[in-house]
Amino acid sequence: RNPCYWKVDPEGNQLPYVDRIAYACGEDKEVIQLKVMAGESDFHHAADFEKFPLWVKNGEKGNFHPVIPKPGITLIISYNQDYLTTAEGGDDEILRLMTAKDFRVAVSLSIDKQSVTDTYLHGWGKPQNMSFHPGALFYDQVENTRNLYTVQDTDRSNELLDELGLAERDADGWRQRGDGGGRLNLRIDNVSFATGGIQSDDLVEGVAQYIRDVGLNLTVNLVAGPEWGAYTRDNRVMMGGPY
């Protein structure tokens, strides 16, 4: 207990009242979820949101109550704008694309975000850029940018990719590198669900398929949770997400 913690309850008693926390571990996330649903835990954070109906169904039996955080849930794709150069063992062409705003816009426009929401997140959520939550002080002041590039527009996505020098395609329909080096092979990295990822492997693959549909040969690379820290520290991520 922190003796200097500043919060008090309505009666003026200092918080918190917790002297000890015990963490119960499981060999994978499915085992952990079964333990929680069986009522073997007092608190569980970062539950699988895609299984929300199952949590609700088992709440009374397991004596727990699912709570959705008010700030909301966001899914984003990140781009490694510090990807290594060819001289450093990386790839100049990949670095060019990761740092090109139009490439990031093109990827965003390729994705049907409402379909992803409906398919994997029970239709809860609104496609938009990361923004203030409704009711926040500045919510109305960013209305003009909140929906920027959020609606799927594959025609515009293809135009932007063509303009980036990726117009040429091979016999299989995959876009070629702008430097003449053959097929453009991209990778999206994430933590596998079973070993600690918050989003399901199916969600990651579902988002990736939209990106492939505009001719980008994208491989999904699911990294084991214990290896993710070293993977990111070694600057191996190309495109990350959707987180």
C-alpha positions in Angstrom: 0.0 0.0 0.0 1.2 3.5 -0.9 1.0 5.6 2.3 1.2 8.8 0.3 -1.7 8.0 -2.1 -3.9 11.1 -2.3 -7.3 9.6 -2.9 -10.0 9.2 -0.2 -13.5 7.8 -0.2 -16.6 9.9 0.6 -16.0 9.3 4.4 -12.4 10.6 4.1 -10.7 7.2 4.4 -7.5 6.9 2.5 -7.5 4.6 -0.6 -6.7 1.9 -1.6 -7.6 -0.8 0.8 -5.7 -3.5 -1.0 -2.7 -5.0 0.8 -2.0 -8.0 -1.5 -2.6 -9.0 -5.1 -2.1 -12.5 -6.4 -1.9 -13.2 -10.1 -3.1 -16.5 -11.4 -1.5 -17.6 -14.7 -2.6 -19.9 -17.4 -0.7 -21.6 -20.2 -2.7 -19.6 -22.8 -5.5 -17.1 -23.1 -8.2 -19.7 -23.6 -7.3 -21.4 -20.3 -7.2 -18.0 -18.5 -10.7 -17.1 -19.9 -12.1 -20.5 -18.7 -10.7 -19.9 -15.2 -12.3 -16.4 -15.1 -15.6 -17.6 -16.4 -15.5 -20.4 -13.7 -15.3 -17.7 -11.0 -11.7 -18.3 -10.1 -10.7 -14.6 -10.3 -11.7 -11.3 -8.8 -10.5 -9.2 -11.7 -9.6 -9.8 -15.3 -8.3 -7.0 -17.7 -8.0 -7.1 -21.5 -10.6 -9.9 -22.0 -11.3 -11.0 -25.5 -13.8 -8.5 -26.7 -14.9 -10.7 -29.6 -16.2 -13.1 -27.0 -18.2 -10.4 -25.2 -21.6 -12.2 -25.5 -20.0 -15.3 -23.9 -18.7 -13.2 -21.0 -22.2 -11.8 -20.5 -23.8 -15.2 -20.7 -21.5 -16.6 -18.1 -21.4 -13.6 -15.8 -24.0 -14.7 -13.4 -22.8 -18.3 -13.2 -19.2 -17.1 -12.6 -20.2 -14.3 -10.3 -18.5 -11.6 -12.5 -19.7 -8.4 -14.3 -18.3 -7.4 -17.7 -17.5 -3.7 -17.9 -16.8 -1.8 -21.2 -14.4 1.1 -20.7 -16.1 4.4 -21.6 -13.1 5.9 -23.5 -13.7 3.3 -26.2 -11.7 0.8 -28.1 -9.5 1.7 -31.1 -8.0 -0.4 -33.8 -5.0 1.1 -35.6 -2.3 0.1 -38.0 1.1 1.6 -37.4 3.9 2.1 -39.8 7.6 1.8 -38.9 8.9 5.2 -40.2 12.3 4.2 -38.8 12.5 1.1 -40.9 16.2 0.3 -41.6 17.8 1.4 -44.9 19.3 -1.1 -47.3 22.8 -0.2 -46.1 21.7 -1.0 -42.5 20.2 -4.4 -43.5 16.7 -3.1 -44.2 15.1 -2.0 -47.4 15.1 1.5 -48.9 11.9 0.9 -50.9 10.0 -0.3 -47.8 11.3 2.8 -45.9 10.1 5.1 -48.7 6.6 3.6 -48.5 6.4 3.6 -44.7 7.3 7.3 -44.6 4.9 8.3 -47.5 1.7 9.8 -46.2 -0.1 8.8 -49.4 0.8 5.1 -48.9 -0.7 5.2 -45.4 -3.8 7.0 -46.7 -4.1 4.4 -49.5 -4.0 1.5 -47.0 -6.7 3.2 -44.9 -9.0 3.7 -47.8 -8.6 0.1 -48.8 -10.2 -1.2 -45.6 -14.0 -1.5 -45.0 -13.9 -0.4 -41.4 -17.6 -0.8 -40.9 -17.5 -4.4 -42.1 -14.6 -5.1 -39.7 -16.6 -3.6 -36.9 -19.7 -5.6 -37.7 -17.9 -8.9 -38.3 -15.5 -8.9 -35.3 -16.7 -6.3 -32.8 -20.5 -6.9 -32.7 -21.1 -3.7 -34.6 -20.0 -1.6 -31.7 -18.0 1.4 -32.7 -17.8 4.1 -35.3 -15.2 4.2 -38.0 -13.1 7.3 -37.5 -9.7 8.5 -36.8 -8.3 8.4 -33.2 -10.1 11.3 -31.6 -11.7 12.6 -28.5 -14.5 10.6 -27.0 -18.0 12.1 -27.3 -18.6 14.4 -24.4 -14.9 15.4 -24.1 -14.1 19.1 -24.2 -12.6 19.2 -27.7 -14.8 16.6 -29.4 -16.7 19.1 -31.6 -13.6 21.0 -32.6 -12.1 18.1 -34.6 -15.1 17.1 -36.6 -13.5 18.1 -39.9 -10.6 15.6 -39.4 -12.4 12.9 -37.4 -13.7 11.1 -40.5 -10.8 11.9 -42.8 -9.9 8.8 -45.0 -12.1 6.6 -42.9 -14.7 5.6 -45.6 -13.5 2.7 -47.9 -12.6 4.0 -51.3 -10.7 1.4 -53.3 -10.7 3.5 -56.5 -8.8 6.3 -54.7 -6.6 3.8 -52.9 -5.5 2.3 -56.2 -4.9 5.7 -57.7 -2.6 6.7 -54.8 -0.7 3.5 -55.0 -0.2 3.9 -58.8 1.0 7.5 -58.2 3.6 6.2 -55.7 5.2 4.2 -58.5 3.5 0.9 -57.7 1.3 0.8 -60.8 3.0 -2.2 -62.5 1.7 -5.6 -61.5 2.8 -9.2 -62.1 0.8 -12.0 -63.7 -0.8 -12.8 -60.3 -2.0 -9.2 -59.9 0.5 -8.2 -57.2 2.0 -4.7 -57.3 5.7 -4.4 -58.2 8.3 -2.4 -56.3 8.9 1.1 -57.4 12.6 0.5 -57.7 12.3 -2.3 -60.2 13.2 -5.0 -57.7 10.3 -7.3 -58.5 7.2 -8.0 -56.4 6.5 -5.7 -53.5 6.3 -8.0 -50.4 4.9 -6.3 -47.3 4.4 -7.7 -43.8 2.1 -6.8 -41.0 3.3 -7.9 -37.6 1.2 -8.5 -34.5 1.1 -10.6 -31.3 -0.7 -13.9 -31.8 -3.9 -14.1 -29.8 -3.1 -17.3 -28.0 0.1 -15.9 -26.6 -1.2 -12.5 -25.5 -2.6 -10.5 -28.4 -5.7 -8.5 -27.6 -7.3 -8.9 -31.1 -8.0 -12.3 -32.6 -5.9 -13.8 -35.4 -9.1 -13.8 -37.5 -9.5 -10.0 -37.1 -5.9 -9.4 -38.2 -6.3 -11.7 -41.2 -9.6 -10.0 -42.1 -8.1 -6.6 -42.1 -5.1 -7.8 -44.1 -7.3 -9.2 -46.9 -8.7 -5.8 -47.6 -5.2 -4.5 -48.1 -4.4 -7.4 -50.4 -7.5 -6.6 -52.5 -5.7 -3.4 -53.8 -2.8 -5.5 -55.1 -0.5 -5.3 -52.1 1.1 -8.7 -51.3 0.8 -8.6 -47.5 1.9 -11.4 -45.2 0.5 -11.7 -41.7 3.2 -12.4 -39.2 1.9 -13.4 -35.7 4.7 -13.2 -33.2 4.6 -15.1 -29.8 3.9 -12.7 -27.0 7.1 -13.4 -25.0 9.2 -12.6 -28.2 7.3 -9.4 -29.0 9.4 -7.1 -26.8 12.7 -8.1 -28.5 11.1 -8.1 -31.9 10.1 -4.4 -31.5 13.3 -3.4 -29.8 15.3 -4.9 -32.7 13.3 -2.7 -35.1 11.9 -5.6 -37.0 8.3 -4.4 -37.3 7.3 -3.3 -40.8 3.6 -2.5 -40.5 2.1 -3.3 -37.1 -1.4 -4.0 -36.1 -4.3 -3.8 -36.2 -3.8 -3.1 -32.5 
